[in-house]
Amino acid sequence: MAKFKYALFYDFHTLATIPDVGAKFDVEAFTDQVKACGVDFLTFHARCNQGSAYYNTKIGTRHPSLQYDLIGKLCKSCTKKGIRLSLYFNGHLSEEETLAHLDWADLPFSPELRTNKANPFYHQVCYNSPFREHMRDMALELARNYRFDGFFFDCLGASDCVCPRCVKEMKEKGIDYTNREEVLKFSAFSVHRMCVFLNEAIRKAKPDALMFFNGRPFEEVIDMESHLECECLPTAGWGYDCLPSYAHYMRTVAGPEKSVLNMTGRFNNWGDFGGLRTAEGLEFDLFYGAANGMRPDIGGHYHPRGDLDLPVFDRIREVYRNMQQYDEWVIDAENDNDVALVYPRYERYYAPASVGCRAAVRMLDELKIQFDFVSEYSSWDQYKLLIFPDDAPFSPEMTKRVEAHLKSGGAVLATSKSGLDKDGKKFTVSSWPVVYEKPIGHDPFFFQPSGKYAAGLPDMPLALYATGSKVKAVKGAKVEMVCVKPYMNYGWDGFRGNYYIPPQGPTDEPFLVEKGNIVYVAGELFAGYHKRAPKQLRELLENVLNRLDPAPKLRTENLPSFARAIVQKKGKKYETVHLMAYCPERRCEAMCVEDRISVLNTKLALRTDGRKIKKVYLAPDRKALPFEIKDGYCTVSLDVFTGYTLVVFES
Ligand SMILES: [Zn+2]
């Protein structure tokens, strides 16, 4: 179990043909810079993706141009300066070692998916090859000879190896090695077995080692890990919708005793030596993470020669010093929510994931709802409202939990196929408002706003931009909105392309149905928002939440949809609202954040939950804000805030 405050992560993947590795590396100057950023945890490479080691090894191969024991110096320096150090190993990629040991390489099932030879992912190692013992022996060699804190094993995703070793074992186990999906499942099993193997060996030698296996499903390996790390460079392939999903989910797996590191990058992508993102872009990622219980971790790639690149440290220091002003209120603060977005975890994913989940996280953030994102892994007991987006099947365990939740007065929102059994045939909860018939069949799919959930919605058939389910309401359920039939579906009728398709008229097919504390929407509301982001779908969600969660933890006025407002608490003394006004923008092929935005006349109302609030102020200067307590809410107004601000409600 490990807790960190500020972290840095360095890539040091270095081609064997680079001639001057370490020539200018001043380890003390480097760690001085690290220390000056207020960093207490550093990850640096013992052995890189290219397969070279950076220490004196009898088992691996030290980089051919490195003239001294770089890791040895770094270990000593970090120990002296009180910086915890994890050593990086790539657990799946190694150019030099696969060139030296051809039988360690994997044999891809689909080589056509691996055609880019100028890429570290071209050379992958089989998890069942002697590479496994080789890596263990290198790790143990380090543990024996050096003083450091732990290991980071990278790139541990399932691959599709069908080398003779893997096929032999698959045959023995009766696995269909001609089916890529089955091969991937076997690989997931193999890589998990390798993690267990490494963990057991390392812990015998170094029982308190920090440990993280990057690329394995968090829930599967958490018991072996000291903490969690969320690798997410929003400007690279991850995008700006990835961190929010992980941020709301990972804390529910880590629990309060293990840090969750929020790894972003000083650059725009891995391997981008010349990239330097703006302080505004970095702080948006890192404040968002901190507001959700994550600790900041900035990734970079150290120049192999050892160039210090001071502007990078200047930028990191600027961002971390900004964040450090809020430590008193933010470090060890918790997110204690009564709404949960729920989705089962599928095999091989790091975390629960679907298009609907991602859109749901975004919509809830835009509505300033305080929520967790959970799977079956964690308890749901604390939540008053459970939201199941679009296609969350119910296992017998989930059914049992939902029935208990309803019985104790909890509320449920489910859309389309959520709540069906694993075969997609039947809703499993006995008090469900509808019976499933079949997929809706309308394409395009419209609905008619009406009834008590239609407040603010245009009075016309509205497009959903997604599909849905045809259902029948049960006795005692109330149909609030119905589906609207299109004249015909999109497609080609043999003569004409059916493209311009108006709504024809309402049907008797339910669109929104309520029964007791369950609201069911027959359309894939969240997938529709993912596709076109229509404000009407978010307004519909807001209307449903106003009914199912009538006294939310936070109410806001005059906060734009792109702004974020996240509530935390720290002990009995502090409740805080993190306000963020940044807006990732698409610029040609890229996404970026360059500016802090000013927001005027914001009003916040925080549910007090019986706390006796003595003062409200803006951190870090403790600038007092007048407040009013009424009907269980403490209300304050901010004339203006720019970028990030922290409002503290002190009891
Ligand atoms: Zn293999």
Residues whose N, C-alpha, C, O or C-beta is under 5 A from the ligand:
A	BS01	ZN	C126 C161 V162 C163 R165 C166
